[in-house]
Amino acid sequence: MGKVIANASMSLDGYIAYDDDTIGDLFEWYQNGDVEVVNAGDLPPFRLTAPSAEYWMGWVSSLGALVVGRTLFDVTDGWKGTHPLDVPVVVLTHEPPTDWSYPGSENFHFIAGIEAAIDAARRIAGDLNVGVAAGVVAGQALDAGLLHEVSIDLVPILMGSGKRFFELPSTAHGARLGDPTSIIEGRRVTHVTFPVER
């Protein structure tokens, strides 16, 4: 089986979104280069620098499934049934939607409990990796000992407040990450990957 990897763009002060779920300039790096990268669904293509494009395409090709929280699912309207990375999505929730339906919605799985959600995503992904959305879901996965790596697209902005990359239960405080296994410099973003120490 592949790895379970938490990934997101993050500000220098540790935030992945403001409290109202807006992102400010966190995704500026998606449009500051010359390499066009096509997304699935209705998300327009990215225009990345060559280093960021190589990193991004490697990340996308490694994925077999994603695990996201209900808030992200709701904010995006479930990407209208097709995630931009074109992989199946496991939504961690105790309350599956009852009135949500788009073509492709059969690729969305609504599961309660972080262990069950990660297990389902790993079965779906097979030998490929599972991406875990940052925030509450990443905090729960780290606390449960389910993450292998943390991959951060570090953006040089300060947001001041908002939703953190890891919303950690108190039992996860003091968790350690190892030395970076990869550091890639893009334009206005640094892609850094850390192993999770067990």
Secondary structure by P-SEA (a helix, b strand, c coil): cbbbbbbbbbccccccccccccccccccccccccbbbbbccccccccccaaaaaaaaaaaaaccbbbbcaaaaaaaccccccccccbbbbbbcccccccccccccccbbbbccaaaaaaaaaaaaccbbbbbbccaaaaaaaaacccccccccccccccccccccccccccccccccccccbbbbcccbbbbbbbbcc
